[in-house]
């Protein structure tokens, strides 16, 4: 029996949706996939009518949930209509008995939060970078799949999941998800608040500007720093699955040319230092490119802080303005194929 599948997605995820559509068709050559990015809505036809008609003929509704999904009125319309048509929701419902909804999430949206505050909040959501779970879905769509077809699909699905994960990593931001602040050595004998000595500003392009002036307190602090703090830890080790040459990059500018170095520290979930690197400045400027492989360890999968540290007591620079920009992870264009894992 031929199955009819409806894929719901935002225009920003069109490429991912089309790739996933091709996988579904490989899974079952007789499957019919409605994908609005493909030429299935006739010119001049009503979008709403076309969606309702497609849903009424569908056995399976697949929602590709992303950060933009719930901002799209069309996506909300589609998933609401599908939920209404599916009737009473059962996560283990037999696909042969009527419309069943399979939510899939496109990172960086957290799959545990993708359906929060909706009637489907308790339903399992599959991460589209999880090749094993995708294969499980394909088995449910086509229970008669031969072992030969299954093995061929494993390679295709693993490649799809790996390419999507690399795309997610390449587009991820180390600054947007961070809580930022400036810190310095506590000096109990000096009654002055830190904010009078250090100020932090963030520019529109994601750069950070730190001003500090310790000349008025007659003391040279042992350290002063800008810290990027992550409540949801950063997994820098993940980049090495796809690019052994991935590097942590940033550009540092010092208005005071006497500052000859700045230290970059990486800390784990227990606030322990994973590694630190002294970055030399020439003429007040440095282009840092720290190979992630140089600090590879299991702790790198839970980075809680990235700190940029100066040492006034050592370098003698008590007044300065430092700009740190272009913070991110650089990756090469060539993808290393990761182990299948299943």
Secondary structure, 3 states (H helix, E strand, C coil): CCCEEEEECCHHHHHHHHHHHHHHHHHCCCCEEEECCCCCCCCCCCHHHHHHHHHHCCCEEEEEECCCHHHCHHHHHHHHHHHHHHCCCCCCCCHHHCCEEEEEECCCCCCCCCCCCCCCCCCCCEECCCHHHHHHHHHHHCCCCCHHHHHHHHHHHHHHHHHHHHHHHHHCCCCCCCEEEEEECCCCCCCCCHHHCEEEEECCCCCEEEEEECCCCCCCCCCEEEEEEEEEEECHHHHHHCCCCCEEEEEEEECCCCCCEEEEEEECCCCCEEEEEEEECECCEEEEEEEHHHHCCHHHHCEEEEEEEECHHHHCCCEEEEEEEEEEEECCCCCCCCCCCC
